[in-house]
Amino acid sequence: MKGFISKDLHPFWVLLLLLVFMAGGYFVATFLVGVLANWIFGISIFQLMDVVANPASHPQGRDVMLLLQGVLQFISFIVGPLILLRSIGYDVDRHLNWKMHPAAWLVLLSGFLIVIIMPANSAVISWNANLNFPGFMDGFARWARQQEDQLAEIMKLITQFNSVGDLLIGLLVFALIPAIGEELVFRGIVQRQFYRWLDNRHVAIWLAALIFAAIHVQFFGFVPRLLLGALFGYLYFWSGRIVVPMVAHFVNNGFTVVLLYLHQTRAIDVDVESTEAMPLYTILLSLVLSAAVIYYLYQQFGAVPARPEVAAAAPEKDPV
């Protein structure tokens, strides 16, 4: 498909167009949710606004919020950005995947890395959750804490998994769709456009990670999300395959969803939502193992060659 937007368009305008396409997806998704909510739950578009504003007050509030979350993420973060890439005229597969397929076990190891790194990440989570802002930022700190508390209440409502069916829906809405959509947007488009713009891989990775962390509007979880976003960015850069950070992202979210389900069904007695750091020995072991696995992945992915058609098209520069 020959796109109607030039591939030579400056990255700034591509990123601006990304916002436009995602905003368009948001409006389409909102309309679609209104139609589906009326069809499935008998809730009109006007009632929908009240339910979204205070889901706990409505008997079907949880289900409506799950529908809203899933549809908005799917259309805004997947459909809209894919339409943008096609509008520019990119072959989506070739654009997002400039290297040959790595061994499947390397992709799986990238996902397992997220589990290995969790004890070390718990120390960062604990530090960030208990961060004290200076006095002149008291107003911001109160606002940020209020935002986090409100979001926590909504998440507590919609992450009630009482059956296997609820678990599967939770994995779809909170793990699979965000993993595909957010990696497509932040690594597949934002990171690559920053690289085109600045010609510095590391700056591109960290800028994309910074936006990734900021867009979640959770300031007391900002730093661990920033580090995670950077890790996803490096996995993408090294592997040259968008599926690698998608798998890692899915494991990160999906592991939490499964633990919540096991806790709520009393299969395990672990406070999944705790922000306390794990024992020091597990943190140190996690750091050592994580560093070893990251270095191993760096070496193994680095040995994977570029796709012949991509190498022939841009032999002078790594196409990341």
C-alpha positions in Angstrom: 0.0 0.0 0.0 1.4 3.4 -1.0 0.7 5.8 1.9 -0.7 9.3 1.5 1.8 10.5 4.1 5.4 10.9 3.2 8.0 8.6 4.8 10.3 11.6 4.8 8.0 13.5 7.1 9.9 15.0 10.1 9.6 12.7 13.2 8.0 15.6 15.2 5.0 15.6 12.8 4.8 11.8 12.8 4.6 11.9 16.6 1.9 14.6 16.4 0.0 12.5 13.8 0.3 9.6 16.2 -1.6 11.6 18.8 -4.2 12.6 16.2 -4.8 9.0 15.1 -4.9 7.8 18.8 -7.3 10.6 19.7 -9.5 9.6 16.7 -9.4 6.0 17.9 -10.4 7.2 21.4 -13.6 8.9 20.0 -14.5 5.9 17.8 -13.9 3.6 20.8 -16.1 5.8 23.1 -18.9 5.7 20.6 -18.5 1.9 20.2 -18.6 1.4 24.0 -21.8 3.5 24.1 -23.4 1.2 21.6 -22.1 -2.0 23.2 -23.1 -0.9 26.7 -26.6 -0.2 25.5 -26.8 -3.5 23.7 -25.2 -5.7 26.4 -26.1 -4.0 29.7 -29.1 -1.8 28.6 -27.2 1.3 29.7 -27.7 4.4 27.6 -24.9 6.8 26.5 -26.1 9.3 29.1 -26.2 6.7 31.9 -22.7 5.5 30.8 -21.2 8.8 31.8 -22.6 8.4 35.3 -21.4 4.8 35.6 -17.8 5.7 34.4 -17.7 8.6 36.9 -18.7 6.4 39.8 -18.6 2.7 38.8 -18.9 1.4 42.4 -22.4 2.9 42.6 -23.7 0.8 39.7 -24.3 -3.0 39.9 -22.7 -3.4 36.4 -20.0 -0.8 36.9 -17.2 -3.3 37.0 -18.3 -4.9 33.7 -18.8 -1.6 32.0 -15.3 -0.4 33.1 -13.7 -3.6 31.8 -15.5 -3.1 28.4 -14.4 0.5 28.3 -10.8 -0.3 29.2 -10.5 -3.1 26.6 -12.1 -1.3 23.7 -10.4 2.0 24.3 -7.0 0.3 24.5 -7.6 -1.8 21.5 -8.7 0.9 19.2 -6.6 3.8 20.5 -3.3 1.9 21.0 -3.5 -0.8 18.3 -6.0 0.1 15.5 -5.2 3.8 15.3 -1.4 3.4 15.3 -1.5 0.6 12.7 -3.6 2.8 10.4 -1.0 5.6 10.8 1.8 3.2 9.8 -0.2 2.1 6.8 -1.0 5.7 5.9 2.7 6.4 5.8 3.1 3.5 3.5 5.1 1.2 5.7 5.1 -2.5 5.4 4.1 -3.0 9.1 5.9 -6.3 9.5 9.1 -5.1 7.9 9.0 -1.8 9.7 8.5 -3.2 13.2 10.7 -6.3 12.6 14.0 -5.6 10.9 15.8 -8.7 12.1 15.3 -12.4 11.4 13.3 -14.5 13.8 15.3 -15.3 16.9 15.1 -18.7 18.6 11.7 -19.1 20.4 13.4 -19.8 23.7 15.2 -16.4 23.6 11.8 -14.7 23.3 10.5 -16.8 26.2 13.7 -16.0 28.2 12.9 -12.3 27.7 9.6 -12.9 29.3 11.1 -14.9 32.2 13.6 -12.1 32.8 10.7 -9.9 34.0 9.9 -12.5 36.7 13.6 -12.7 37.7 13.9 -9.0 38.0 10.8 -8.5 40.2 12.6 -8.8 43.6 15.1 -6.2 42.6 12.3 -4.0 41.2 10.5 -4.3 44.5 13.2 -2.2 46.1 12.7 0.6 43.6 8.9 0.3 44.0 9.2 0.7 47.7 11.5 3.7 47.5 9.3 5.4 44.9 6.0 4.7 46.8 7.4 6.3 49.9 9.1 9.2 48.2 8.9 12.5 50.1 8.7 15.6 48.0 10.3 18.9 49.1 8.1 21.4 51.0 7.4 23.7 48.0 5.9 20.6 46.2 3.4 19.8 48.9 0.4 20.7 46.7 1.7 18.5 43.9 2.4 15.6 46.3 -1.2 15.8 47.7 -2.7 15.9 44.2 -0.5 13.0 43.0 -1.4 10.9 46.0 -5.1 11.7 45.5 -4.9 10.6 41.9 -3.2 7.3 42.9 -5.8 6.6 45.6 -8.6 7.2 43.2 -7.0 5.0 40.5 -6.4 2.3 43.2 -10.0 2.3 44.1 -11.1 1.8 40.5 -8.5 -0.9 39.9 -9.6 -2.7 43.1 -13.1 -2.8 41.7 -12.4 -4.0 38.2 -9.7 -6.5 39.2 -12.0 -8.8 41.1 -11.3 -12.3 39.6 -13.6 -14.9 41.1 -13.5 -17.5 38.4 -11.4 -18.8 35.5 -13.5 -16.8 33.1 -12.8 -13.6 35.1 -9.1 -14.5 35.0 -9.1 -14.9 31.2 -10.9 -11.6 30.7 -8.4 -10.0 33.1 -5.5 -11.3 31.1 -7.0 -10.0 27.9 -7.9 -6.5 29.2 -4.9 -5.9 31.5 -2.1 -8.0 29.9 -2.6 -8.9 26.3 -4.1 -5.8 24.8 -1.8 -3.3 26.8 1.3 -5.4 25.9 0.5 -5.3 22.2 -0.8 -1.7 22.1 1.7 0.0 24.4 4.7 -1.7 22.8 3.4 -0.9 19.3 3.1 2.8 20.3 6.0 3.4 22.6 8.6 1.1 21.1 7.4 0.5 17.6 6.6 4.2 16.8 7.7 6.7 19.5 11.1 5.1 20.1 11.9 4.7 16.4 10.8 8.2 15.6 13.0 9.6 18.3 15.9 7.6 16.9 15.2 9.0 13.4 15.1 12.5 14.9 18.1 12.4 17.3 20.2 9.6 15.8 21.0 8.3 19.3 19.6 4.9 20.3 20.0 5.4 24.1 18.3 8.8 24.1 15.5 7.4 22.0 15.0 4.5 24.3 14.9 6.6 27.5 12.7 9.4 26.0 10.2 6.8 25.0 10.4 5.1 28.4 9.9 8.5 30.1 6.7 9.2 28.1 5.6 5.6 28.8 6.0 6.1 32.5 4.4 9.6 32.5 1.3 8.6 30.5 0.2 6.3 33.3 -0.1 9.3 35.7 1.1 7.3 38.7 3.9 9.4 40.1 4.5 7.1 43.1 5.2 4.3 40.6 7.0 6.5 38.0 10.6 5.3 38.4 10.0 1.5 38.3 7.8 2.0 35.2 10.5 4.2 33.7 13.1 1.5 34.2 10.8 -1.2 32.9 10.0 0.9 29.8 13.8 1.3 29.2 14.3 -2.5 29.5 11.5 -3.1 27.0 13.2 -0.5 24.7 16.6 -2.2 24.9 15.1 -5.7 24.3 13.5 -4.2 21.2 16.7 -2.6 20.0 18.7 -5.7 20.5 16.2 -8.2 19.1 14.8 -6.2 16.2 11.5 -7.9 16.8 8.5 -6.1 18.3 7.2 -9.4 19.7 10.1 -9.5 22.3 9.1 -6.5 24.3 5.4 -7.4 23.8 6.1 -10.8 25.5 8.0 -9.2 28.3 5.3 -6.6 28.8 2.6 -9.4 28.8 4.5 -11.4 31.4 4.9 -8.3 33.6 1.1 -7.5 33.6 -0.1 -11.1 33.3 2.0 -12.3 36.3 0.3 -9.7 38.5 -3.1 -10.6 37.2 -2.5 -14.3 37.9 -1.2 -13.5 41.4 -4.3 -11.4 42.1 -6.5 -14.3 41.0 -4.7 -16.8 43.2 -4.8 -14.4 46.2 -8.5 -13.7 45.7 -9.4 -17.4 45.4 -7.2 -18.0 48.5 -4.8 -20.3 46.7 -1.9 -18.1 48.0 -1.5 -15.8 50.9 0.5 -13.0 49.4 -0.3 -9.3 49.3 0.1 -8.6 45.6 -0.5 -4.9 46.0 2.1 -4.4 48.7 4.8 -1.8 48.0 7.2 -3.2 50.6 10.6 -4.4 49.3 11.4 -8.1 49.3 14.1 -9.5 51.6 17.6 -8.2 50.9 19.0 -11.5 49.9 16.3 -12.0 47.2 17.0 -8.5 45.9 20.7 -9.2 45.6 20.1 -12.6 44.0 17.7 -11.0 41.6 20.2 -8.3 40.6 22.9 -10.8 39.8 20.6 -13.1 37.9 19.0 -10.3 36.0 22.3 -8.8 35.0 23.5 -12.2 33.7 20.3 -12.8 31.7 20.3 -9.3 30.2 23.9 -9.6 29.1 23.2 -13.1 27.7 20.2 -11.7 25.7 22.3 -8.8 24.5 24.8 -11.2 23.1 22.3 -13.7 21.6 20.1 -11.1 20.0 23.1 -9.3 18.7 24.1 -12.4 16.7 20.7 -12.4 14.9 21.1 -11.0 11.4 19.0 -8.3 9.8 16.4 -9.4 7.3 17.9 -9.5 3.8 15.4 -7.1 2.3 15.9 -4.6 5.2 19.7 -4.8 5.1 19.6 -4.3 1.3 17.4 -1.2 1.7 19.5 0.5 4.3 23.0 -1.0 4.4 24.6 2.1 5.8 22.7 2.3 9.0 21.0 0.1 11.6 17.3 0.4 10.8 16.2 0.5 14.5 
